[in-house]
């Protein structure tokens, strides 16, 4: 039975795409799926290129914070 390759080199295009994903606020899971690599590999490489992912607790705060808007049930008077 053939072994799976354990180490695949990163291409320049993959590194650029990883940097774009980190800057756009993507999660580790989304980046992992987009680049077809393991979550640990994605996280390690992002740190190595100096663009670590934000922790999920910070991302959740960003996603949940919305500009001050009146609630749909509030009345203007």
Order of alpha helices (4+ residues) and beta strands (2+ residues): alpha-alpha-alpha-alpha
